[in-house]
Amino acid sequence: MAKQKRYTAEFKAKVALEAIREELTTAELSKKYEVHPTMINGWKRTAIAKMAQSFDAKPVGEPVISGKDVEKLHAKIGQLVVERDFLADASRLILGTGGKKP
């Protein structure tokens, strides 16, 4: 029993685009890519249908952030500010700047 060939999406799109352009006949494309003409016609129909759907799709909006996530982020910012200030003070003491900011 013969094994079925699997074609990548990129290959199908390439062949379908050539079929849509109609620079070569389906028979010529079939011979060029060694694919049955029925498959090429199917890929062409699918490409045209999906192309129309892509224009109907609504644009992706900004992600919704919940109030709980905002609270977590504010808490994290506060924690990082405290740590930064602590480390800045500690480095001044270690470096001997007498507690004055450089």
Biopython code that builds the backbone (N, CA, C, O; Angstrom):
import numpy as np
from Bio.PDB.StructureBuilder import StructureBuilder

atoms = [
    (1, "MET", "N", (0.847, -1.178, 0.000)),
    (1, "MET", "CA", (0.000, 0.000, 0.000)),
    (1, "MET", "C", (0.892, 1.240, 0.000)),
    (1, "MET", "O", (1.840, 1.331, 0.779)),
    (2, "ALA", "N", (0.585, 2.176, -0.864)),
    (2, "ALA", "CA", (1.392, 3.390, -1.006)),
    (2, "ALA", "C", (1.162, 4.328, 0.174)),
    (2, "ALA", "O", (0.052, 4.454, 0.691)),
    (3, "LYS", "N", (2.227, 4.968, 0.572)),
    (3, "LYS", "CA", (2.168, 5.911, 1.677)),
    (3, "LYS", "C", (1.680, 7.267, 1.157)),
    (3, "LYS", "O", (2.116, 7.721, 0.099)),
    (4, "GLN", "N", (0.771, 7.912, 1.904)),
    (4, "GLN", "CA", (0.261, 9.209, 1.480)),
    (4, "GLN", "C", (1.312, 10.283, 1.702)),
    (4, "GLN", "O", (2.005, 10.294, 2.720)),
    (5, "LYS", "N", (1.421, 11.185, 0.735)),
    (5, "LYS", "CA", (2.342, 12.300, 0.868)),
    (5, "LYS", "C", (1.710, 13.362, 1.752)),
    (5, "LYS", "O", (0.508, 13.619, 1.677)),
    (6, "ARG", "N", (2.530, 13.969, 2.582)),
    (6, "ARG", "CA", (2.084, 15.082, 3.427)),
    (6, "ARG", "C", (2.750, 16.345, 2.904)),
    (6, "ARG", "O", (3.956, 16.369, 2.661)),
    (7, "TYR", "N", (1.965, 17.380, 2.737)),
    (7, "TYR", "CA", (2.486, 18.653, 2.238)),
    (7, "TYR", "C", (2.413, 19.691, 3.344)),
    (7, "TYR", "O", (1.450, 19.733, 4.110)),
    (8, "THR", "N", (3.430, 20.519, 3.419)),
    (8, "THR", "CA", (3.441, 21.568, 4.433)),
    (8, "THR", "C", (2.459, 22.673, 4.049)),
    (8, "THR", "O", (2.067, 22.805, 2.889)),
    (9, "ALA", "N", (2.079, 23.449, 5.037)),
    (9, "ALA", "CA", (1.172, 24.569, 4.795)),
    (9, "ALA", "C", (1.818, 25.586, 3.855)),
    (9, "ALA", "O", (1.142, 26.188, 3.021)),
    (10, "GLU", "N", (3.130, 25.771, 3.998)),
    (10, "GLU", "CA", (3.843, 26.719, 3.133)),
    (10, "GLU", "C", (3.794, 26.272, 1.678)),
    (10, "GLU", "O", (3.594, 27.084, 0.774)),
    (11, "PHE", "N", (3.980, 24.966, 1.460)),
    (11, "PHE", "CA", (3.947, 24.434, 0.102)),
    (11, "PHE", "C", (2.550, 24.598, -0.494)),
    (11, "PHE", "O", (2.404, 25.018, -1.642)),
    (12, "LYS", "N", (1.526, 24.266, 0.291)),
    (12, "LYS", "CA", (0.149, 24.393, -0.189)),
    (12, "LYS", "C", (-0.169, 25.840, -0.541)),
    (12, "LYS", "O", (-0.803, 26.116, -1.560)),
    (13, "ALA", "N", (0.280, 26.767, 0.317)),
    (13, "ALA", "CA", (0.021, 28.187, 0.056)),
    (13, "ALA", "C", (0.723, 28.644, -1.212)),
    (13, "ALA", "O", (0.160, 29.408, -1.996)),
    (14, "LYS", "N", (1.939, 28.185, -1.415)),
    (14, "LYS", "CA", (2.706, 28.559, -2.612)),
    (14, "LYS", "C", (1.994, 28.080, -3.875)),
    (14, "LYS", "O", (1.832, 28.839, -4.831)),
    (15, "VAL", "N", (1.572, 26.823, -3.871)),
    (15, "VAL", "CA", (0.901, 26.255, -5.044)),
    (15, "VAL", "C", (-0.457, 26.924, -5.253)),
    (15, "VAL", "O", (-0.832, 27.231, -6.384)),
    (16, "ALA", "N", (-1.194, 27.150, -4.161)),
    (16, "ALA", "CA", (-2.510, 27.786, -4.268)),
    (16, "ALA", "C", (-2.376, 29.205, -4.816)),
    (16, "ALA", "O", (-3.190, 29.634, -5.633)),
    (17, "LEU", "N", (-1.358, 29.929, -4.373)),
    (17, "LEU", "CA", (-1.145, 31.293, -4.859)),
    (17, "LEU", "C", (-0.840, 31.293, -6.353)),
    (17, "LEU", "O", (-1.333, 32.142, -7.096)),
    (18, "GLU", "N", (-0.032, 30.342, -6.782)),
    (18, "GLU", "CA", (0.240, 30.243, -8.226)),
    (18, "GLU", "C", (-1.028, 29.903, -9.000)),
    (18, "GLU", "O", (-1.238, 30.405, -10.104)),
    (19, "ALA", "N", (-1.872, 29.054, -8.425)),
    (19, "ALA", "CA", (-3.130, 28.699, -9.087)),
    (19, "ALA", "C", (-4.059, 29.909, -9.162)),
    (19, "ALA", "O", (-4.752, 30.097, -10.162)),
    (20, "ILE", "N", (-4.075, 30.721, -8.121)),
    (20, "ILE", "CA", (-4.919, 31.922, -8.116)),
    (20, "ILE", "C", (-4.436, 32.920, -9.157)),
    (20, "ILE", "O", (-5.241, 33.572, -9.822)),
    (21, "ARG", "N", (-3.122, 33.037, -9.297)),
    (21, "ARG", "CA", (-2.557, 33.968, -10.282)),
    (21, "ARG", "C", (-2.887, 33.556, -11.718)),
    (21, "ARG", "O", (-2.937, 34.400, -12.612)),
    (22, "GLU", "N", (-3.107, 32.282, -11.930)),
    (22, "GLU", "CA", (-3.461, 31.715, -13.236)),
    (22, "GLU", "C", (-2.423, 31.989, -14.313)),
    (22, "GLU", "O", (-2.770, 32.162, -15.482)),
    (23, "GLU", "N", (-1.145, 32.031, -13.928)),
    (23, "GLU", "CA", (-0.079, 32.163, -14.917)),
    (23, "GLU", "C", (0.156, 30.824, -15.619)),
    (23, "GLU", "O", (0.576, 30.783, -16.775)),
    (24, "LEU", "N", (-0.121, 29.724, -14.899)),
    (24, "LEU", "CA", (-0.040, 28.384, -15.465)),
    (24, "LEU", "C", (-1.380, 27.703, -15.259)),
    (24, "LEU", "O", (-2.124, 28.037, -14.337)),
    (25, "THR", "N", (-1.677, 26.760, -16.112)),
    (25, "THR", "CA", (-2.922, 26.002, -15.935)),
    (25, "THR", "C", (-2.754, 25.033, -14.769)),
    (25, "THR", "O", (-1.644, 24.771, -14.306)),
    (26, "THR", "N", (-3.890, 24.509, -14.308)),
    (26, "THR", "CA", (-3.845, 23.544, -13.211)),
    (26, "THR", "C", (-3.051, 22.316, -13.621)),
    (26, "THR", "O", (-2.314, 21.753, -12.811)),
    (27, "ALA", "N", (-3.195, 21.900, -14.866)),
    (27, "ALA", "CA", (-2.448, 20.739, -15.355)),
    (27, "ALA", "C", (-0.944, 21.019, -15.331)),
    (27, "ALA", "O", (-0.154, 20.152, -14.956)),
    (28, "GLU", "N", (-0.556, 22.218, -15.727)),
    (28, "GLU", "CA", (0.865, 22.576, -15.721)),
    (28, "GLU", "C", (1.412, 22.635, -14.293)),
    (28, "GLU", "O", (2.526, 22.184, -14.026)),
    (29, "LEU", "N", (0.617, 23.195, -13.386)),
    (29, "LEU", "CA", (1.028, 23.224, -11.982)),
    (29, "LEU", "C", (1.129, 21.810, -11.412)),
    (29, "LEU", "O", (2.024, 21.503, -10.626)),
    (30, "SER", "N", (0.201, 20.966, -11.821)),
    (30, "SER", "CA", (0.206, 19.582, -11.372)),
    (30, "SER", "C", (1.487, 18.882, -11.790)),
    (30, "SER", "O", (2.097, 18.156, -11.005)),
    (31, "LYS", "N", (1.881, 19.103, -13.014)),
    (31, "LYS", "CA", (3.107, 18.493, -13.532)),
    (31, "LYS", "C", (4.329, 19.110, -12.842)),
    (31, "LYS", "O", (5.265, 18.396, -12.482)),
    (32, "LYS", "N", (4.321, 20.425, -12.659)),
    (32, "LYS", "CA", (5.457, 21.137, -12.066)),
    (32, "LYS", "C", (5.722, 20.680, -10.631)),
    (32, "LYS", "O", (6.872, 20.462, -10.250)),
    (33, "TYR", "N", (4.662, 20.535, -9.836)),
    (33, "TYR", "CA", (4.818, 20.208, -8.418)),
    (33, "TYR", "C", (4.521, 18.747, -8.088)),
    (33, "TYR", "O", (4.634, 18.335, -6.933)),
    (34, "GLU", "N", (4.144, 17.965, -9.097)),
    (34, "GLU", "CA", (3.818, 16.544, -8.916)),
    (34, "GLU", "C", (2.710, 16.356, -7.878)),
    (34, "GLU", "O", (2.820, 15.551, -6.953)),
    (35, "VAL", "N", (1.649, 17.125, -8.068)),
    (35, "VAL", "CA", (0.478, 17.072, -7.193)),
    (35, "VAL", "C", (-0.745, 16.910, -8.082)),
    (35, "VAL", "O", (-0.797, 17.487, -9.168)),
    (36, "HIS", "N", (-1.716, 16.146, -7.647)),
    (36, "HIS", "CA", (-2.923, 15.919, -8.436)),
    (36, "HIS", "C", (-3.683, 17.236, -8.610)),
    (36, "HIS", "O", (-3.779, 18.027, -7.672)),
    (37, "PRO", "N", (-4.225, 17.471, -9.815)),
    (37, "PRO", "CA", (-4.955, 18.728, -10.065)),
    (37, "PRO", "C", (-6.125, 18.972, -9.115)),
    (37, "PRO", "O", (-6.424, 20.119, -8.781)),
    (38, "THR", "N", (-6.779, 17.916, -8.684)),
    (38, "THR", "CA", (-7.895, 18.066, -7.754)),
    (38, "THR", "C", (-7.425, 18.669, -6.434)),
    (38, "THR", "O", (-8.115, 19.497, -5.840)),
    (39, "MET", "N", (-6.251, 18.251, -5.984)),
    (39, "MET", "CA", (-5.706, 18.791, -4.737)),
    (39, "MET", "C", (-5.398, 20.278, -4.902)),
    (39, "MET", "O", (-5.674, 21.079, -4.008)),
    (40, "ILE", "N", (-4.827, 20.640, -6.047)),
    (40, "ILE", "CA", (-4.494, 22.045, -6.299)),
    (40, "ILE", "C", (-5.755, 22.896, -6.290)),
    (40, "ILE", "O", (-5.778, 23.978, -5.703)),
    (41, "ASN", "N", (-6.804, 22.403, -6.945)),
    (41, "ASN", "CA", (-8.074, 23.144, -6.964)),
    (41, "ASN", "C", (-8.660, 23.280, -5.562)),
    (41, "ASN", "O", (-9.222, 24.320, -5.221)),
    (42, "GLY", "N", (-8.530, 22.240, -4.754)),
    (42, "GLY", "CA", (-9.012, 22.291, -3.365)),
    (42, "GLY", "C", (-8.234, 23.313, -2.549)),
    (42, "GLY", "O", (-8.815, 24.094, -1.796)),
    (43, "TRP", "N", (-6.910, 23.300, -2.705)),
    (43, "TRP", "CA", (-6.074, 24.274, -1.981)),
    (43, "TRP", "C", (-6.409, 25.696, -2.415)),
    (43, "TRP", "O", (-6.417, 26.618, -1.599)),
    (44, "LYS", "N", (-6.685, 25.866, -3.700)),
    (44, "LYS", "CA", (-7.032, 27.182, -4.236)),
    (44, "LYS", "C", (-8.345, 27.672, -3.619)),
    (44, "LYS", "O", (-8.436, 28.815, -3.173)),
    (45, "ARG", "N", (-9.363, 26.800, -3.594)),
    (45, "ARG", "CA", (-10.655, 27.160, -3.001)),
    (45, "ARG", "C", (-10.503, 27.500, -1.520)),
    (45, "ARG", "O", (-11.080, 28.474, -1.037)),
    (46, "THR", "N", (-9.722, 26.690, -0.803)),
    (46, "THR", "CA", (-9.502, 26.931, 0.622)),
    (46, "THR", "C", (-8.799, 28.263, 0.846)),
    (46, "THR", "O", (-9.171, 29.026, 1.738)),
    (47, "ALA", "N", (-7.785, 28.540, 0.037)),
    (47, "ALA", "CA", (-7.036, 29.790, 0.178)),
    (47, "ALA", "C", (-7.937, 30.995, -0.051)),
    (47, "ALA", "O", (-7.858, 31.978, 0.686)),
    (48, "ILE", "N", (-8.778, 30.927, -1.046)),
    (48, "ILE", "CA", (-9.681, 32.041, -1.342)),
    (48, "ILE", "C", (-10.689, 32.222, -0.202)),
    (48, "ILE", "O", (-10.974, 33.349, 0.201)),
    (49, "ALA", "N", (-11.223, 31.118, 0.314)),
    (49, "ALA", "CA", (-12.190, 31.200, 1.414)),
    (49, "ALA", "C", (-11.542, 31.775, 2.672)),
    (49, "ALA", "O", (-12.126, 32.631, 3.337)),
    (50, "LYS", "N", (-10.354, 31.313, 2.993)),
    (50, "LYS", "CA", (-9.667, 31.796, 4.199)),
    (50, "LYS", "C", (-9.238, 33.253, 4.032)),
    (50, "LYS", "O", (-9.196, 34.013, 5.000)),
    (51, "MET", "N", (-8.922, 33.629, 2.807)),
    (51, "MET", "CA", (-8.524, 35.010, 2.548)),
    (51, "MET", "C", (-9.693, 35.938, 2.859)),
    (51, "MET", "O", (-9.508, 36.979, 3.488)),
    (52, "ALA", "N", (-10.881, 35.571, 2.427)),
    (52, "ALA", "CA", (-12.064, 36.392, 2.686)),
    (52, "ALA", "C", (-12.346, 36.463, 4.186)),
    (52, "ALA", "O", (-12.730, 37.518, 4.692)),
    (53, "GLN", "N", (-12.160, 35.360, 4.899)),
    (53, "GLN", "CA", (-12.394, 35.337, 6.340)),
    (53, "GLN", "C", (-11.412, 36.233, 7.084)),
    (53, "GLN", "O", (-11.760, 36.815, 8.111)),
    (54, "SER", "N", (-10.205, 36.348, 6.583)),
    (54, "SER", "CA", (-9.209, 37.160, 7.281)),
    (54, "SER", "C", (-9.598, 38.634, 7.300)),
    (54, "SER", "O", (-9.197, 39.365, 8.205)),
    (55, "PHE", "N", (-10.371, 39.075, 6.315)),
    (55, "PHE", "CA", (-10.816, 40.457, 6.297)),
    (55, "PHE", "C", (-12.037, 40.673, 7.186)),
    (55, "PHE", "O", (-12.329, 41.804, 7.575)),
    (56, "ASP", "N", (-12.753, 39.595, 7.509)),
    (56, "ASP", "CA", (-13.908, 39.687, 8.386)),
    (56, "ASP", "C", (-13.518, 39.684, 9.853)),
    (56, "ASP", "O", (-14.296, 40.122, 10.701)),
    (57, "ALA", "N", (-12.337, 39.200, 10.160)),
    (57, "ALA", "CA", (-11.908, 39.059, 11.553)),
    (57, "ALA", "C", (-11.806, 40.432, 12.223)),
    (57, "ALA", "O", (-11.367, 41.412, 11.622)),
    (58, "LYS", "N", (-12.218, 40.463, 13.463)),
    (58, "LYS", "CA", (-12.140, 41.702, 14.231)),
    (58, "LYS", "C", (-10.707, 41.876, 14.718)),
    (58, "LYS", "O", (-10.043, 40.897, 15.056)),
    (59, "PRO", "N", (-10.233, 43.106, 14.753)),
    (59, "PRO", "CA", (-8.868, 43.325, 15.233)),
    (59, "PRO", "C", (-8.741, 42.951, 16.704)),
    (59, "PRO", "O", (-9.672, 43.113, 17.492)),
    (60, "VAL", "N", (-7.580, 42.455, 17.042)),
    (60, "VAL", "CA", (-7.331, 42.039, 18.415)),
    (60, "VAL", "C", (-7.121, 43.288, 19.267)),
    (60, "VAL", "O", (-6.269, 44.125, 18.969)),
    (61, "GLY", "N", (-7.908, 43.398, 20.326)),
    (61, "GLY", "CA", (-7.824, 44.556, 21.205)),
    (61, "GLY", "C", (-6.762, 44.355, 22.276)),
    (61, "GLY", "O", (-6.063, 43.342, 22.314)),
    (62, "GLU", "N", (-6.670, 45.335, 23.127)),
    (62, "GLU", "CA", (-5.722, 45.243, 24.229)),
    (62, "GLU", "C", (-6.208, 44.177, 25.205)),
    (62, "GLU", "O", (-7.413, 44.016, 25.402)),
    (63, "PRO", "N", (-5.270, 43.447, 25.817)),
    (63, "PRO", "CA", (-5.689, 42.417, 26.770)),
    (63, "PRO", "C", (-6.332, 43.050, 28.000)),
    (63, "PRO", "O", (-5.943, 44.132, 28.439)),
    (64, "VAL", "N", (-7.307, 42.364, 28.534)),
    (64, "VAL", "CA", (-8.012, 42.846, 29.713)),
    (64, "VAL", "C", (-7.215, 42.444, 30.947)),
    (64, "VAL", "O", (-6.866, 41.277, 31.120)),
    (65, "ILE", "N", (-6.930, 43.428, 31.804)),
    (65, "ILE", "CA", (-6.189, 43.158, 33.040)),
    (65, "ILE", "C", (-7.150, 43.341, 34.201)),
    (65, "ILE", "O", (-7.797, 44.381, 34.329)),
    (66, "SER", "N", (-7.236, 42.332, 35.035)),
    (66, "SER", "CA", (-8.174, 42.397, 36.157)),
    (66, "SER", "C", (-7.624, 43.277, 37.272)),
    (66, "SER", "O", (-6.426, 43.555, 37.335)),
    (67, "GLY", "N", (-8.514, 43.701, 38.134)),
    (67, "GLY", "CA", (-8.117, 44.522, 39.278)),
    (67, "GLY", "C", (-7.162, 43.779, 40.197)),
    (67, "GLY", "O", (-6.271, 44.378, 40.800)),
    (68, "LYS", "N", (-7.354, 42.466, 40.300)),
    (68, "LYS", "CA", (-6.484, 41.646, 41.141)),
    (68, "LYS", "C", (-5.050, 41.667, 40.611)),
    (68, "LYS", "O", (-4.097, 41.749, 41.386)),
    (69, "ASP", "N", (-4.904, 41.594, 39.281)),
    (69, "ASP", "CA", (-3.574, 41.646, 38.673)),
    (69, "ASP", "C", (-2.916, 43.005, 38.905)),
    (69, "ASP", "O", (-1.713, 43.085, 39.150)),
    (70, "VAL", "N", (-3.712, 44.069, 38.828)),
    (70, "VAL", "CA", (-3.183, 45.417, 39.060)),
    (70, "VAL", "C", (-2.688, 45.541, 40.501)),
    (70, "VAL", "O", (-1.631, 46.120, 40.753)),
    (71, "GLU", "N", (-3.452, 44.998, 41.439)),
    (71, "GLU", "CA", (-3.040, 45.033, 42.848)),
    (71, "GLU", "C", (-1.735, 44.276, 43.064)),
    (71, "GLU", "O", (-0.860, 44.743, 43.794)),
    (72, "LYS", "N", (-1.599, 43.113, 42.436)),
    (72, "LYS", "CA", (-0.367, 42.327, 42.555)),
    (72, "LYS", "C", (0.820, 43.105, 42.000)),
    (72, "LYS", "O", (1.899, 43.112, 42.593)),
    (73, "LEU", "N", (0.618, 43.754, 40.867)),
    (73, "LEU", "CA", (1.709, 44.522, 40.251)),
    (73, "LEU", "C", (2.103, 45.716, 41.117)),
    (73, "LEU", "O", (3.290, 46.011, 41.261)),
    (74, "HIS", "N", (1.127, 46.398, 41.690)),
    (74, "HIS", "CA", (1.427, 47.525, 42.576)),
    (74, "HIS", "C", (2.199, 47.053, 43.807)),
    (74, "HIS", "O", (3.134, 47.718, 44.254)),
    (75, "ALA", "N", (1.803, 45.905, 44.350)),
    (75, "ALA", "CA", (2.506, 45.348, 45.509)),
    (75, "ALA", "C", (3.950, 45.012, 45.147)),
    (75, "ALA", "O", (4.864, 45.282, 45.926)),
    (76, "LYS", "N", (4.155, 44.433, 43.988)),
    (76, "LYS", "CA", (5.503, 44.076, 43.539)),
    (76, "LYS", "C", (6.345, 45.329, 43.336)),
    (76, "LYS", "O", (7.517, 45.350, 43.712)),
    (77, "ILE", "N", (5.771, 46.366, 42.750)),
    (77, "ILE", "CA", (6.487, 47.630, 42.554)),
    (77, "ILE", "C", (6.903, 48.206, 43.905)),
    (77, "ILE", "O", (8.036, 48.658, 44.069)),
    (78, "GLY", "N", (5.990, 48.189, 44.863)),
    (78, "GLY", "CA", (6.300, 48.692, 46.199)),
    (78, "GLY", "C", (7.442, 47.913, 46.835)),
    (78, "GLY", "O", (8.347, 48.501, 47.427)),
    (79, "GLN", "N", (7.399, 46.593, 46.713)),
    (79, "GLN", "CA", (8.454, 45.750, 47.269)),
    (79, "GLN", "C", (9.799, 46.081, 46.623)),
    (79, "GLN", "O", (10.809, 46.189, 47.318)),
    (80, "LEU", "N", (9.818, 46.240, 45.324)),
    (80, "LEU", "CA", (11.073, 46.541, 44.622)),
    (80, "LEU", "C", (11.619, 47.919, 44.992)),
    (80, "LEU", "O", (12.834, 48.101, 45.077)),
    (81, "VAL", "N", (10.739, 48.882, 45.211)),
    (81, "VAL", "CA", (11.184, 50.222, 45.613)),
    (81, "VAL", "C", (11.832, 50.154, 46.995)),
    (81, "VAL", "O", (12.884, 50.751, 47.222)),
    (82, "VAL", "N", (11.206, 49.430, 47.910)),
    (82, "VAL", "CA", (11.768, 49.283, 49.260)),
    (82, "VAL", "C", (13.136, 48.607, 49.189)),
    (82, "VAL", "O", (14.084, 49.055, 49.834)),
    (83, "GLU", "N", (13.243, 47.526, 48.407)),
    (83, "GLU", "CA", (14.525, 46.822, 48.268)),
    (83, "GLU", "C", (15.588, 47.726, 47.649)),
    (83, "GLU", "O", (16.737, 47.719, 48.090)),
    (84, "ARG", "N", (15.223, 48.492, 46.649)),
    (84, "ARG", "CA", (16.176, 49.385, 45.999)),
    (84, "ARG", "C", (16.691, 50.439, 46.980)),
    (84, "ARG", "O", (17.891, 50.707, 47.046)),
    (85, "ASP", "N", (15.769, 51.030, 47.739)),
    (85, "ASP", "CA", (16.167, 52.045, 48.703)),
    (85, "ASP", "C", (17.067, 51.449, 49.779)),
    (85, "ASP", "O", (18.052, 52.069, 50.178)),
    (86, "PHE", "N", (16.735, 50.249, 50.251)),
    (86, "PHE", "CA", (17.549, 49.582, 51.267)),
    (86, "PHE", "C", (18.956, 49.332, 50.746)),
    (86, "PHE", "O", (19.937, 49.617, 51.432)),
    (87, "LEU", "N", (19.054, 48.798, 49.534)),
    (87, "LEU", "CA", (20.361, 48.499, 48.960)),
    (87, "LEU", "C", (21.157, 49.768, 48.670)),
    (87, "LEU", "O", (22.381, 49.771, 48.802)),
    (88, "ALA", "N", (20.484, 50.836, 48.281)),
    (88, "ALA", "CA", (21.179, 52.109, 48.052)),
    (88, "ALA", "C", (21.761, 52.632, 49.356)),
    (88, "ALA", "O", (22.902, 53.094, 49.382)),
    (89, "ASP", "N", (20.990, 52.564, 50.442)),
    (89, "ASP", "CA", (21.486, 53.008, 51.755)),
    (89, "ASP", "C", (22.637, 52.129, 52.227)),
    (89, "ASP", "O", (23.636, 52.634, 52.737)),
    (90, "ALA", "N", (22.501, 50.815, 52.058)),
    (90, "ALA", "CA", (23.553, 49.891, 52.487)),
    (90, "ALA", "C", (24.829, 50.123, 51.694)),
    (90, "ALA", "O", (25.921, 50.060, 52.260)),
    (91, "SER", "N", (24.722, 50.385, 50.423)),
    (91, "SER", "CA", (25.923, 50.609, 49.614)),
    (91, "SER", "C", (26.612, 51.910, 50.005)),
    (91, "SER", "O", (27.838, 52.003, 49.948)),
    (92, "ARG", "N", (25.833, 52.917, 50.405)),
    (92, "ARG", "CA", (26.444, 54.172, 50.862)),
    (92, "ARG", "C", (27.228, 53.951, 52.154)),
    (92, "ARG", "O", (28.302, 54.521, 52.344)),
    (93, "LEU", "N", (26.672, 53.109, 53.048)),
    (93, "LEU", "CA", (27.358, 52.821, 54.310)),
    (93, "LEU", "C", (28.638, 52.027, 54.064)),
    (93, "LEU", "O", (29.668, 52.286, 54.686)),
    (94, "ILE", "N", (28.563, 51.062, 53.155)),
    (94, "ILE", "CA", (29.717, 50.217, 52.866)),
    (94, "ILE", "C", (30.806, 51.016, 52.143)),
    (94, "ILE", "O", (31.994, 50.847, 52.422)),
    (95, "LEU", "N", (30.408, 51.860, 51.239)),
    (95, "LEU", "CA", (31.373, 52.632, 50.463)),
    (95, "LEU", "C", (31.902, 53.839, 51.220)),
    (95, "LEU", "O", (32.845, 54.496, 50.777)),
    (96, "GLY", "N", (31.287, 54.130, 52.374)),
    (96, "GLY", "CA", (31.786, 55.196, 53.225)),
    (96, "GLY", "C", (31.478, 56.599, 52.750)),
    (96, "GLY", "O", (32.293, 57.501, 52.944)),
    (97, "THR", "N", (30.355, 56.804, 52.147)),
    (97, "THR", "CA", (30.009, 58.151, 51.702)),
    (97, "THR", "C", (29.320, 58.927, 52.811)),
    (97, "THR", "O", (28.859, 60.047, 52.592)),
    (98, "GLY", "N", (29.247, 58.340, 54.003)),
    (98, "GLY", "CA", (28.692, 59.047, 55.149)),
    (98, "GLY", "C", (27.200, 59.273, 55.081)),
    (98, "GLY", "O", (26.691, 60.212, 55.692)),
    (99, "GLY", "N", (26.498, 58.448, 54.364)),
    (99, "GLY", "CA", (25.065, 58.576, 54.267)),
    (99, "GLY", "C", (24.601, 59.632, 53.312)),
    (99, "GLY", "O", (23.399, 59.857, 53.171)),
    (100, "LYS", "N", (25.533, 60.292, 52.646)),
    (100, "LYS", "CA", (25.159, 61.321, 51.681)),
    (100, "LYS", "C", (25.049, 60.703, 50.298)),
    (100, "LYS", "O", (25.796, 59.789, 49.951)),
    (101, "LYS", "N", (24.130, 61.202, 49.531)),
    (101, "LYS", "CA", (23.992, 60.730, 48.161)),
    (101, "LYS", "C", (25.095, 61.321, 47.297)),
    (101, "LYS", "O", (25.392, 62.511, 47.407)),
    (102, "PRO", "N", (25.695, 60.528, 46.457)),
    (102, "PRO", "CA", (26.772, 61.043, 45.602)),
    (102, "PRO", "C", (26.309, 62.049, 44.592)),
    (102, "PRO", "O", (27.114, 62.558, 43.813)),
]
sb = StructureBuilder()
sb.init_structure("model")
sb.init_model(0)
sb.init_chain("A")
sb.init_seg("    ")
for serial, (resi, resn, name, xyz) in enumerate(atoms, 1):
    if name == "N":
        sb.init_residue(resn, " ", resi, " ")
    sb.init_atom(name, np.array(xyz, "f"), 0.0, 1.0, " ", f" {name:<3s}", serial, name[0])
structure = sb.get_structure()
